[in-house]
Amino acid sequence: MSGTAIGATFFCLMLVLLALRIPIGISMFVTGVAGYVTMAGWQPLLNYLKTAAYGRYSIYDLSVVPLFLLLGNFASRGGLSRALFAAAESLIGHYRGGIAMAAVGACAGFGAICGSSLATAATMGQVALPELRRFKYSPALAAGTLAAGGTLGILIPPSIVLVIYAILAEQNIAKLFIAAFVPGAIAALGYMIAIAIYVRVFPESGPAGERRGWGARVAALVEVWPVLVIFLLVIGGIYGGIFTPTEAAAVGTLAAGVVAVWRGMRLAGLMECVYATAEATGMIFLILLGADVLNVFLALSQMPVELARWVGDSGLPPLLVLFAIIVIYVMLGCIMDSLSMILLTIPIFFPIIMGLDYWGLEATEKAIWFGIVALMVVEIGLITPPVGMNVYIICSLARDVPMGVAFRGVVPFLISDSLRVTLLVFFPVLSLFLVRLLQ
């Protein structure tokens, strides 16, 4: 049996393990170990494993992961999510569907200092859901808005998934962050437009809220100053050449911690933030280790290289290949989370994309563009059945909303996602404009 056939066989075995509900990190690790032993034996495997964990976890860039997670926890504890929602609601809540639009805007703002979709959905769900219920928004629109809005946590920098992609694809984290800004803004605007259209088709689903006076609006906007300060420290520090991404994450986390303490967080809250960060970091790092072992086995089998060569020699149109990859991402999103999809697929898909010509882009720009496209597509998996992690989170907060109703509520946002991804594929300049401007 050839190495490529062995690689394909064990990759299918891993999909079976996932179907059996075995955690993704363990599934990748077990598959990688079994495949490595099959191809090279136990001794080479043990020689690799003795340094694998250290080699992966000692990478300096990875330290931004727990820092951004802790920043998000501090921001939630510091009441910043509530302040963001109140500010957005004071500005647009009096329009039909305005409170749902305010929730999207608040998710975008919170995503700019969080970096996690699940955390954004959970935090903003607790803040916005009572208001949506108070104004009698339909359960489908309320749940769909908060689940879709949560995806902005990884679309708008800083993004943990983009950090992992940058490490896997050996790209500059700062360039990927800036490349995600315009697509992230388009995503937030597209969701608001989807809400505006939905409430005009179904007027009773999203009634208008209360109109606030300018005094109340100014007071609400003043309350979000910590968000602006943290955002400027993190993003402004990176692009001003003051901090590296890791240093900016540390400074932003410290600032968010100070704000959280100033707003009432005590030792018990601090420990909860630390424990939650440690738990999420442990899960992510286990997946990283499993992905490393799997990817070493796949490299040994030469399956990704052979697959890239076959695609290159097949004469298939590059756009057809890209849309096939997008379809695969959407299908994988039905059974796994966004980070797992990136770790599992980038070693396979990245060589394929880099071997094809897209709009005459040079290698670095093509890598950045594909990273943003992949990011946009994997976030769709957070709101598609049967997994749809964001939908599960919102339904756990709104226990009276059936899962089927919540999934129906995300349909308008999935349409918006599809249009945005298509736009990004045909107009790479949307993700590369700021990168080129700041070079």
QUIJOWO-V149724 format. One record per backbone hydrogen bond with DSSP energy under -1.0 kcal/mol. NH is the residue of the N-H (numbers start at 1). CO is the residue of the C=O. E is the energy in kcal/mol with one decimal. If there is no record, write none. Layout:
nh:NH co:CO e:E
nh:NH co:CO e:E
This chain:
nh:6 co:2 e:-2.3
nh:7 co:3 e:-2.7
nh:8 co:4 e:-2.4
nh:9 co:5 e:-2.4
nh:10 co:6 e:-2.5
nh:11 co:7 e:-1.9
nh:12 co:8 e:-2.1
nh:13 co:9 e:-1.8
nh:14 co:10 e:-2.1
nh:15 co:11 e:-1.6
nh:16 co:12 e:-1.7
nh:17 co:13 e:-2.1
nh:18 co:14 e:-2.2
nh:19 co:15 e:-2.1
nh:20 co:16 e:-1.4
nh:21 co:18 e:-1.9
nh:22 co:17 e:-2.0
nh:27 co:23 e:-2.7
nh:28 co:24 e:-2.4
nh:29 co:25 e:-2.1
nh:30 co:26 e:-2.9
nh:31 co:27 e:-2.2
nh:32 co:28 e:-2.6
nh:33 co:29 e:-2.6
nh:34 co:30 e:-2.6
nh:35 co:31 e:-2.6
nh:36 co:32 e:-2.5
nh:37 co:33 e:-2.5
nh:38 co:34 e:-2.0
nh:39 co:35 e:-1.9
nh:40 co:36 e:-3.1
nh:41 co:37 e:-1.2
nh:45 co:41 e:-1.1
nh:46 co:42 e:-2.7
nh:47 co:43 e:-2.2
nh:48 co:44 e:-1.8
nh:49 co:45 e:-2.9
nh:50 co:46 e:-1.8
nh:51 co:48 e:-1.3
nh:55 co:51 e:-2.7
nh:56 co:52 e:-2.1
nh:57 co:53 e:-2.9
nh:58 co:54 e:-1.8
nh:59 co:56 e:-1.3
nh:62 co:59 e:-1.1
nh:63 co:60 e:-1.8
nh:64 co:61 e:-1.5
nh:65 co:62 e:-1.8
nh:67 co:63 e:-1.2
nh:68 co:64 e:-2.8
nh:69 co:65 e:-2.2
nh:70 co:66 e:-2.5
nh:71 co:67 e:-2.4
nh:72 co:68 e:-2.3
nh:73 co:69 e:-2.0
nh:74 co:70 e:-2.6
nh:75 co:71 e:-2.6
nh:76 co:72 e:-2.0
nh:77 co:73 e:-2.3
nh:78 co:74 e:-2.5
nh:79 co:76 e:-1.3
nh:80 co:75 e:-1.8
nh:83 co:79 e:-1.9
nh:84 co:80 e:-2.4
nh:85 co:81 e:-2.2
nh:86 co:82 e:-2.4
nh:87 co:83 e:-2.2
nh:88 co:84 e:-2.4
nh:89 co:85 e:-2.8
nh:90 co:86 e:-2.0
nh:91 co:87 e:-1.1
nh:92 co:88 e:-2.3
nh:93 co:89 e:-2.1
nh:95 co:92 e:-1.6
nh:97 co:206 e:-1.2
nh:98 co:95 e:-2.7
nh:101 co:97 e:-2.1
nh:102 co:98 e:-2.6
nh:103 co:99 e:-1.8
nh:104 co:100 e:-1.8
nh:105 co:101 e:-2.6
nh:106 co:102 e:-2.6
nh:107 co:103 e:-2.2
nh:108 co:104 e:-2.3
nh:109 co:105 e:-2.2
nh:110 co:106 e:-2.7
nh:111 co:107 e:-2.6
nh:112 co:108 e:-1.1
nh:113 co:110 e:-1.6
nh:120 co:116 e:-1.9
nh:121 co:117 e:-2.9
nh:122 co:118 e:-2.5
nh:123 co:119 e:-2.6
nh:124 co:120 e:-2.6
nh:125 co:121 e:-1.8
nh:126 co:122 e:-1.5
nh:127 co:123 e:-1.3
nh:128 co:124 e:-3.2
nh:129 co:125 e:-1.7
nh:132 co:128 e:-2.4
nh:133 co:129 e:-2.2
nh:134 co:130 e:-2.2
nh:135 co:131 e:-1.8
nh:136 co:133 e:-1.8
nh:137 co:132 e:-2.8
nh:138 co:205 e:-2.3
nh:142 co:138 e:-2.6
nh:143 co:139 e:-2.5
nh:144 co:140 e:-2.5
nh:145 co:141 e:-2.6
nh:146 co:142 e:-1.9
nh:147 co:143 e:-2.4
nh:148 co:144 e:-2.5
nh:149 co:145 e:-3.0
nh:150 co:146 e:-1.6
nh:151 co:148 e:-1.2
nh:152 co:149 e:-1.5
nh:153 co:150 e:-1.9
nh:154 co:151 e:-1.5
nh:156 co:152 e:-2.1
nh:160 co:115 e:-1.8
nh:163 co:159 e:-1.7
nh:164 co:160 e:-2.1
nh:165 co:161 e:-2.4
nh:166 co:162 e:-2.6
nh:167 co:163 e:-1.9
nh:168 co:164 e:-2.5
nh:169 co:165 e:-3.0
nh:171 co:166 e:-2.4
nh:176 co:172 e:-1.8
nh:177 co:173 e:-2.4
nh:178 co:174 e:-2.2
nh:179 co:175 e:-2.0
nh:180 co:176 e:-1.2
nh:184 co:180 e:-2.3
nh:185 co:181 e:-2.5
nh:186 co:182 e:-2.5
nh:187 co:183 e:-2.2
nh:188 co:184 e:-2.1
nh:189 co:185 e:-2.5
nh:190 co:186 e:-2.9
nh:191 co:187 e:-2.2
nh:192 co:188 e:-1.8
nh:193 co:189 e:-2.3
nh:194 co:190 e:-2.3
nh:195 co:191 e:-2.1
nh:196 co:192 e:-2.5
nh:197 co:193 e:-2.4
nh:198 co:194 e:-2.3
nh:199 co:195 e:-2.6
nh:201 co:197 e:-1.6
nh:202 co:198 e:-2.8
nh:205 co:202 e:-2.0
nh:209 co:93 e:-2.5
nh:217 co:213 e:-2.1
nh:218 co:214 e:-2.6
nh:219 co:215 e:-2.2
nh:220 co:216 e:-2.2
nh:221 co:217 e:-2.4
nh:222 co:218 e:-2.2
nh:223 co:219 e:-1.1
nh:224 co:221 e:-1.3
nh:225 co:222 e:-1.6
nh:228 co:224 e:-1.5
nh:229 co:225 e:-2.4
nh:230 co:226 e:-2.7
nh:231 co:227 e:-2.7
nh:232 co:228 e:-2.6
nh:233 co:229 e:-2.3
nh:234 co:230 e:-2.5
nh:235 co:231 e:-2.5
nh:238 co:234 e:-1.5
nh:239 co:235 e:-2.4
nh:240 co:236 e:-1.5
nh:241 co:238 e:-1.1
nh:242 co:237 e:-1.7
nh:243 co:237 e:-2.2
nh:248 co:244 e:-3.0
nh:249 co:245 e:-2.2
nh:250 co:246 e:-2.0
nh:251 co:247 e:-2.6
nh:252 co:248 e:-2.9
nh:253 co:249 e:-2.3
nh:254 co:250 e:-2.2
nh:255 co:251 e:-2.4
nh:256 co:252 e:-2.6
nh:257 co:253 e:-2.4
nh:258 co:254 e:-2.3
nh:259 co:255 e:-2.3
nh:260 co:256 e:-2.5
nh:261 co:257 e:-2.3
nh:262 co:258 e:-2.6
nh:263 co:259 e:-1.9
nh:264 co:261 e:-1.6
nh:265 co:260 e:-2.9
nh:270 co:266 e:-2.5
nh:271 co:267 e:-2.5
nh:272 co:268 e:-1.9
nh:273 co:269 e:-2.2
nh:274 co:270 e:-2.3
nh:275 co:271 e:-2.9
nh:276 co:272 e:-2.6
nh:277 co:273 e:-2.3
nh:278 co:274 e:-2.6
nh:279 co:275 e:-2.5
nh:280 co:276 e:-2.3
nh:281 co:277 e:-2.7
nh:282 co:278 e:-2.6
nh:283 co:279 e:-1.9
nh:284 co:280 e:-2.4
nh:285 co:281 e:-2.9
nh:286 co:282 e:-2.0
nh:287 co:283 e:-1.9
nh:288 co:284 e:-2.2
nh:289 co:285 e:-2.3
nh:290 co:286 e:-2.5
nh:291 co:287 e:-2.6
nh:292 co:288 e:-2.2
nh:293 co:289 e:-2.2
nh:294 co:290 e:-2.3
nh:295 co:291 e:-2.9
nh:296 co:292 e:-2.3
nh:297 co:293 e:-1.8
nh:298 co:294 e:-2.5
nh:299 co:295 e:-2.5
nh:300 co:296 e:-2.1
nh:301 co:297 e:-2.1
nh:303 co:298 e:-1.1
nh:306 co:302 e:-2.6
nh:307 co:303 e:-2.7
nh:308 co:304 e:-2.5
nh:309 co:305 e:-2.4
nh:310 co:306 e:-2.6
nh:311 co:307 e:-2.4
nh:312 co:308 e:-2.4
nh:313 co:309 e:-2.3
nh:314 co:310 e:-1.1
nh:321 co:317 e:-1.9
nh:322 co:318 e:-2.4
nh:323 co:319 e:-2.6
nh:324 co:320 e:-1.9
nh:325 co:321 e:-2.1
nh:326 co:322 e:-2.3
nh:327 co:323 e:-2.3
nh:328 co:324 e:-2.2
nh:329 co:325 e:-2.4
nh:330 co:326 e:-2.3
nh:331 co:327 e:-2.3
nh:332 co:328 e:-2.9
nh:333 co:329 e:-2.2
nh:334 co:331 e:-1.3
nh:335 co:332 e:-2.1
nh:336 co:332 e:-1.5
nh:341 co:337 e:-1.9
nh:342 co:338 e:-2.1
nh:343 co:339 e:-2.4
nh:344 co:340 e:-2.3
nh:345 co:341 e:-2.5
nh:346 co:342 e:-2.1
nh:348 co:345 e:-1.4
nh:349 co:345 e:-3.5
nh:350 co:346 e:-2.4
nh:353 co:349 e:-2.5
nh:354 co:350 e:-2.6
nh:355 co:351 e:-1.1
nh:356 co:353 e:-1.5
nh:361 co:358 e:-2.2
nh:366 co:362 e:-2.6
nh:367 co:363 e:-2.3
nh:368 co:364 e:-2.2
nh:369 co:365 e:-2.9
nh:370 co:366 e:-2.7
nh:371 co:367 e:-1.9
nh:372 co:368 e:-2.0
nh:373 co:369 e:-2.4
nh:374 co:370 e:-3.1
nh:375 co:371 e:-2.3
nh:376 co:372 e:-2.6
nh:377 co:373 e:-2.1
nh:378 co:374 e:-2.9
nh:379 co:375 e:-1.6
nh:382 co:379 e:-1.2
nh:383 co:380 e:-1.8
nh:390 co:382 e:-1.5
nh:392 co:388 e:-2.0
nh:393 co:389 e:-2.2
nh:394 co:390 e:-2.3
nh:395 co:391 e:-2.5
nh:396 co:392 e:-1.8
nh:397 co:393 e:-1.1
nh:398 co:394 e:-2.6
nh:401 co:398 e:-2.0
nh:406 co:402 e:-2.0
nh:407 co:403 e:-2.5
nh:408 co:404 e:-1.8
nh:409 co:405 e:-1.7
nh:411 co:408 e:-1.1
nh:414 co:410 e:-2.1
nh:415 co:411 e:-2.0
nh:416 co:412 e:-1.8
nh:417 co:413 e:-2.4
nh:418 co:414 e:-2.4
nh:419 co:415 e:-2.1
nh:420 co:416 e:-2.2
nh:421 co:417 e:-2.7
nh:422 co:418 e:-2.1
nh:423 co:419 e:-2.2
nh:424 co:420 e:-2.4
nh:425 co:421 e:-2.2
nh:426 co:422 e:-2.0
nh:427 co:423 e:-1.5
nh:430 co:427 e:-2.1
nh:431 co:428 e:-1.5
nh:432 co:428 e:-1.4
nh:433 co:429 e:-2.1
nh:436 co:432 e:-2.6
nh:437 co:433 e:-2.1
nh:438 co:434 e:-2.0
